[in-house]
Structures are given as C-alpha cells and as structure tokens.
Amino acid sequence: MSLSQRLDQRQSQTLVMTPQLQQAIKLLQMSNMELGDFVEQEIEKNPLLERGDSAPAEAPISDIVAGQTEHSVPLGADAAPLDGNITETPAENANEEVWAADGYGAEDRFASTGSGGNFDDDEFSEAQQVAEKPSLRDHLLAQINVDFTDATDRIIAATLVEMLDEAGYLPADLELMRTQLGATAEHFEAIIARLQRFDPCGIFARSLHECLALQLHEKDRLDPAMGLLLQNLDLLARRENNALMRACNVDAEDLADMIAEIRALNPKPALAFASDVSVPIVPDVMLRPTHNKEGDGWHVELNTETLPRVLANERYYTQIQGNLSKKADKDYIADHWQQANWLVKALHQRATTILKVATEIVKQQDAFFVHGVHHLKPLILKDIALLVEMHESTVSRVTQNKYIATPRGLFELKYFFTTALARSDGGADMSSESVRARIRAMIENEKPTAILSDDHLSMMLRGEGIDIARRTVAKYREAMNIPTSALRRREKRT
C-alpha cells in the first residue's frame, strides 16, 4: 500500500455562535428588571446610546421601546367573561415574632441553622455569607419540578412558593388565593401537605405550631405528649413548667427532655437560604379582560413601565463622524454606532418574541384564565413553538424568569407547560418519570458491599446534572416500593 498527498475542496455548513448572537440569546433570557440593568451598563459604555426620556424632541433619533407591546385575544366560544383586576400574590408575614417575645434570654433561644456563633474569622462579612447561601426559591421550584408531574398541581405549588415570608411561612388565610386559582379546598390542602414534605423541613407551615410539628414528625417524635406541648407554646414562653407538666401529663424530667427537643428545632426554616422569596416580583407581561362590541377577550401587553427605552442618536453620530480625521477614531465611532443599532434591533426582536409567545400561551390556556386551575390544558414547549413558528429552545428561553400578571394571580410563563426536570448542566430537560427510572437503575446496579443511601443517590444524580434533594429521592424510592438502604443491606447479606 502506497501513501500519497492530495488537496481537496469541500463545502460544509456549520453554525457559528457570533458574540452578537450569544448576546441576543442572553437578552431573551433576561427579565425586564435584568434587562434594565444591562441597558444602563450599555448606555454608560456607548456615547451614541441614550435613555428614551432624555433625548431632545427635535433630534432625529432612531427610537425603539419594545416593538409592538400589546395584543388582543378573543375568548373561546364557550367561555364566560371573567371580571377582575390584575393582582399579585405578595408574600405576607403571617407569623408574629414568637422567638423575640418568648420570655427567654438570648442564650436560651431556640437553635437556628445559622452560623455556629464563632466571630473570630472576621475577614468574611455577613454580606459574603448571605451571598454564598443558595436561593430558597430556586431550591423549592427545583423540588416542585421533580415532585409534581401534573401541570395543575404544579402551578398551585409554584404560586404558594411566592406566598412564603422570610421565615418560610405561608399566610394563615389563603382563601383569597385559592378562590383566585379556582381550586377546591380539598385539592388546595393536598398540595400544601405535599409541599410541607419538602426540604427544608418545616417549610410551608402556617403557624409556629405547625412548623415545629412538621419537624417533629420528620424525626418520628410527634407523640401525644409532644403534641400537647405544641398546643401550649404560650405556657412554654412564660416558663410555666408546672402548668405544662399538668397539660402534657408528664413529670419534670420528661418535660425537660421535651423542651430540649423543641429548642433544637428551627422556627424559621427559610433562614438557611438566601432571602429572595419575599422580594416582590415585577411582571413582564400584563393580562386583563376586555369587553367590547366584538366580544369578550383578553388584552395582552408588555409591562412598559419596566421595559427600558433605548435611543440611538443619529444626529450626534453624524456630527461626530464628520469632524474626525483619524481612521482609528472613525472606526471607533462606527463600531459604537453599529453596536447601538444592533441593541435597538435586538430589543425590538426580544419584545416581539416575548409578546408573541405570551399571547399564544393565553390563547391555549384560555379556559384556565376563565374558569380556574382545574381547566389548565396540557401543554408542551413544542406546541407553542409550532404555533408561533419558533424553535423550542427559543420558547424555553422566553418563558424562563418571565412573569405574567393576570386576574388569577402572578405566574411564571413556564408553569403553563407540563413538568420537566431542568438539568443544572444545561442538557435536555428530564421528566420526573425518567428520574425515577434512573434511581431504580442505580439501586439495581449497586454492589452488596456498597449500598447507596438516599444522600448518595442525590449526590450521584447531581453529578449527572440533575438537581434533586435527598428527601425527593426518598419519596421517589418509597413510591416505587424500594426499601431503605439499611433494609437492602440486610437483605443482600442474607
């Protein structure tokens, strides 16, 4: 066999991600608030960009706010009109500051999940410690994406996340929210009960009593005596131990042990996370009902109050360009003019895309907005992508971190789709059924000398890019009737 050299020409097509294309994708993923910060930075860097409210009226400026900012959607033929104002679901604090008024000194307070009290290492500020904490909201939404396969259940659960206060409590009265969603009392309570099994333990409680009870139940310590103690927390706060012993029917030694257990619990389970749940969310899209001679329908519009207005000043560009003599200076101004025009066009495209996708979601979920959560339609990204003639990945980016204010509350656009588990490594989303199958496969392939605990399974799944909590792994394992690691270890030994 002989070797020879030759020169061939071949044609091929490749997708090149230019910096501008990458930036356009980032713009699409941003919320209006994030976009505003980005535009402010661009205005500071580019002398040819101006804020919309600062440009002189006589200047010939290429102006773009957001392209078309509103659409109208007719109601379905069988739908009755729904009246109501656009309402948000604020996270109200339903709990009094019990620990601050419990009668104990600072050294006697119940334990929390904060730092261990060592302040010797003072080069780390409190702000740095908070910044390193994970987001509770993201932590809970990740569990919802795994645990709730039904879109109706998931949208109720996601709405409840937005109702949490800084301590991790729900308001005591949720009747208005339930009515807005159109959910039955039984269904609503069932969703709350499922959420109360989430990590951190004690989250989604509606009172201090319920928060502590959830944690004791997790520890298998919620016996009748402890239940009576929880019903008399006012006596505990006043240190009326004799009254507590009578109420709980225990002696002084048992009461001391019970009080020690209570103090070891965390009355504010959300404090271990970054405080982001109670921050008000500003909607990117607004939805309101319309009534006119053409019939009842919906009016969909972008929230222009939070949408940045960007102007590219053509007169200033022409003036400067005519006074420059050096090629480097001309190139510098020409480059910034090109960037300014690109940003204007990119913002127009972003706004048009968001409005188009949001309008189609409203059309498809018309029955939900009219009748309530039990009329939520099964929907996947591909459905909307085909209808708006876009790629699924584009629809996915549009619906991430974008909120729509409706008469039934404030919702993230992605929650109108059926569930999928988002991967932390950027790969394709996985359904909860796929995650269950992966857990089963891991357990079936475990070695008798290396039985996998729920913690270990959770770590392995995270290594594969699947963000899942240990307690969720345990729930999936129990749902598949798979024994605990301890029982599996004993079975394989025998």
ChimeraX attribute file (.defattr): number of C-alpha atoms within 10 A of each C-alpha:
attribute: neighborCount
match mode: 1-to-1
recipient: residues
	/A:1	2
	/A:2	3
	/A:3	4
	/A:4	4
	/A:5	4
	/A:6	4
	/A:7	4
	/A:8	4
	/A:9	4
	/A:10	4
	/A:11	4
	/A:12	4
	/A:13	5
	/A:14	5
	/A:15	5
	/A:16	8
	/A:17	9
	/A:18	9
	/A:19	9
	/A:20	13
	/A:21	12
	/A:22	11
	/A:23	14
	/A:24	18
	/A:25	16
	/A:26	12
	/A:27	22
	/A:28	25
	/A:29	21
	/A:30	18
	/A:31	20
	/A:32	26
	/A:33	15
	/A:34	13
	/A:35	19
	/A:36	16
	/A:37	11
	/A:38	14
	/A:39	19
	/A:40	15
	/A:41	11
	/A:42	18
	/A:43	17
	/A:44	11
	/A:45	11
	/A:46	16
	/A:47	16
	/A:48	22
	/A:49	27
	/A:50	22
	/A:51	15
	/A:52	16
	/A:53	10
	/A:54	10
	/A:55	17
	/A:56	10
	/A:57	8
	/A:58	6
	/A:59	11
	/A:60	13
	/A:61	17
	/A:62	14
	/A:63	19
	/A:64	19
	/A:65	17
	/A:66	24
	/A:67	18
	/A:68	16
	/A:69	19
	/A:70	20
	/A:71	15
	/A:72	17
	/A:73	18
	/A:74	18
	/A:75	22
	/A:76	15
	/A:77	8
	/A:78	7
	/A:79	15
	/A:80	13
	/A:81	18
	/A:82	19
	/A:83	12
	/A:84	12
	/A:85	14
	/A:86	16
	/A:87	13
	/A:88	21
	/A:89	20
	/A:90	18
	/A:91	21
	/A:92	16
	/A:93	19
	/A:94	17
	/A:95	17
	/A:96	10
	/A:97	11
	/A:98	13
	/A:99	16
	/A:100	11
	/A:101	11
	/A:102	18
	/A:103	15
	/A:104	15
	/A:105	10
	/A:106	9
	/A:107	7
	/A:108	10
	/A:109	14
	/A:110	18
	/A:111	16
	/A:112	16
	/A:113	15
	/A:114	10
	/A:115	9
	/A:116	8
	/A:117	6
	/A:118	7
	/A:119	9
	/A:120	7
	/A:121	7
	/A:122	8
	/A:123	8
	/A:124	10
	/A:125	9
	/A:126	9
	/A:127	8
	/A:128	10
	/A:129	11
	/A:130	15
	/A:131	12
	/A:132	10
	/A:133	13
	/A:134	14
	/A:135	17
	/A:136	23
	/A:137	20
	/A:138	13
	/A:139	17
	/A:140	19
	/A:141	15
	/A:142	19
	/A:143	20
	/A:144	24
	/A:145	25
	/A:146	26
	/A:147	24
	/A:148	20
	/A:149	17
	/A:150	14
	/A:151	21
	/A:152	23
	/A:153	20
	/A:154	23
	/A:155	23
	/A:156	21
	/A:157	22
	/A:158	20
	/A:159	18
	/A:160	22
	/A:161	26
	/A:162	23
	/A:163	24
	/A:164	28
	/A:165	24
	/A:166	22
	/A:167	24
	/A:168	29
	/A:169	28
	/A:170	25
	/A:171	21
	/A:172	13
	/A:173	10
	/A:174	13
	/A:175	13
	/A:176	10
	/A:177	19
	/A:178	20
	/A:179	14
	/A:180	18
	/A:181	23
	/A:182	19
	/A:183	21
	/A:184	13
	/A:185	11
	/A:186	8
	/A:187	14
	/A:188	20
	/A:189	13
	/A:190	13
	/A:191	16
	/A:192	17
	/A:193	13
	/A:194	14
	/A:195	24
	/A:196	19
	/A:197	18
	/A:198	21
	/A:199	18
	/A:200	22
	/A:201	24
	/A:202	29
	/A:203	27
	/A:204	29
	/A:205	27
	/A:206	21
	/A:207	17
	/A:208	21
	/A:209	16
	/A:210	19
	/A:211	23
	/A:212	25
	/A:213	22
	/A:214	21
	/A:215	23
	/A:216	20
	/A:217	13
	/A:218	13
	/A:219	9
	/A:220	9
	/A:221	16
	/A:222	17
	/A:223	11
	/A:224	11
	/A:225	18
	/A:226	19
	/A:227	16
	/A:228	15
	/A:229	23
	/A:230	20
	/A:231	15
	/A:232	16
	/A:233	16
	/A:234	15
	/A:235	17
	/A:236	18
	/A:237	15
	/A:238	12
	/A:239	14
	/A:240	11
	/A:241	17
	/A:242	13
	/A:243	13
	/A:244	21
	/A:245	18
	/A:246	10
	/A:247	15
	/A:248	19
	/A:249	14
	/A:250	15
	/A:251	13
	/A:252	12
	/A:253	9
	/A:254	14
	/A:255	20
	/A:256	14
	/A:257	11
	/A:258	17
	/A:259	15
	/A:260	13
	/A:261	14
	/A:262	20
	/A:263	16
	/A:264	14
	/A:265	20
	/A:266	22
	/A:267	27
	/A:268	24
	/A:269	25
	/A:270	27
	/A:271	19
	/A:272	19
	/A:273	23
	/A:274	17
	/A:275	20
	/A:276	18
	/A:277	23
	/A:278	19
	/A:279	13
	/A:280	13
	/A:281	19
	/A:282	18
	/A:283	22
	/A:284	25
	/A:285	26
	/A:286	20
	/A:287	26
	/A:288	19
	/A:289	23
	/A:290	18
	/A:291	14
	/A:292	7
	/A:293	5
	/A:294	8
	/A:295	11
	/A:296	19
	/A:297	23
	/A:298	23
	/A:299	18
	/A:300	25
	/A:301	21
	/A:302	25
	/A:303	19
	/A:304	16
	/A:305	10
	/A:306	16
	/A:307	20
	/A:308	21
	/A:309	20
	/A:310	27
	/A:311	24
	/A:312	29
	/A:313	22
	/A:314	18
	/A:315	14
	/A:316	15
	/A:317	17
	/A:318	12
	/A:319	10
	/A:320	13
	/A:321	16
	/A:322	9
	/A:323	9
	/A:324	13
	/A:325	9
	/A:326	8
	/A:327	8
	/A:328	10
	/A:329	13
	/A:330	16
	/A:331	13
	/A:332	11
	/A:333	19
	/A:334	14
	/A:335	12
	/A:336	18
	/A:337	21
	/A:338	12
	/A:339	18
	/A:340	25
	/A:341	19
	/A:342	15
	/A:343	23
	/A:344	21
	/A:345	17
	/A:346	21
	/A:347	24
	/A:348	17
	/A:349	18
	/A:350	20
	/A:351	23
	/A:352	17
	/A:353	20
	/A:354	22
	/A:355	24
	/A:356	21
	/A:357	22
	/A:358	27
	/A:359	23
	/A:360	18
	/A:361	20
	/A:362	23
	/A:363	18
	/A:364	18
	/A:365	19
	/A:366	22
	/A:367	20
	/A:368	19
	/A:369	27
	/A:370	21
	/A:371	19
	/A:372	18
	/A:373	24
	/A:374	16
	/A:375	16
	/A:376	21
	/A:377	17
	/A:378	15
	/A:379	17
	/A:380	15
	/A:381	18
	/A:382	17
	/A:383	17
	/A:384	22
	/A:385	18
	/A:386	11
	/A:387	12
	/A:388	15
	/A:389	12
	/A:390	14
	/A:391	13
	/A:392	16
	/A:393	12
	/A:394	17
	/A:395	25
	/A:396	17
	/A:397	18
	/A:398	26
	/A:399	24
	/A:400	16
	/A:401	16
	/A:402	23
	/A:403	22
	/A:404	24
	/A:405	24
	/A:406	23
	/A:407	20
	/A:408	26
	/A:409	18
	/A:410	23
	/A:411	24
	/A:412	20
	/A:413	21
	/A:414	21
	/A:415	21
	/A:416	24
	/A:417	24
	/A:418	20
	/A:419	24
	/A:420	22
	/A:421	23
	/A:422	20
	/A:423	17
	/A:424	15
	/A:425	12
	/A:426	9
	/A:427	11
	/A:428	12
	/A:429	14
	/A:430	16
	/A:431	16
	/A:432	19
	/A:433	15
	/A:434	13
	/A:435	19
	/A:436	18
	/A:437	12
	/A:438	14
	/A:439	21
	/A:440	15
	/A:441	11
	/A:442	15
	/A:443	17
	/A:444	9
	/A:445	10
	/A:446	11
	/A:447	12
	/A:448	13
	/A:449	9
	/A:450	9
	/A:451	19
	/A:452	21
	/A:453	17
	/A:454	20
	/A:455	14
	/A:456	13
	/A:457	21
	/A:458	22
	/A:459	17
	/A:460	17
	/A:461	19
	/A:462	16
	/A:463	12
	/A:464	13
	/A:465	15
	/A:466	23
	/A:467	21
	/A:468	25
	/A:469	23
	/A:470	17
	/A:471	18
	/A:472	19
	/A:473	23
	/A:474	20
	/A:475	16
	/A:476	21
	/A:477	18
	/A:478	12
	/A:479	10
	/A:480	13
	/A:481	9
	/A:482	14
	/A:483	13
	/A:484	15
	/A:485	15
	/A:486	11
	/A:487	12
	/A:488	16
	/A:489	17
	/A:490	10
	/A:491	11
	/A:492	11
	/A:493	9
	/A:494	5
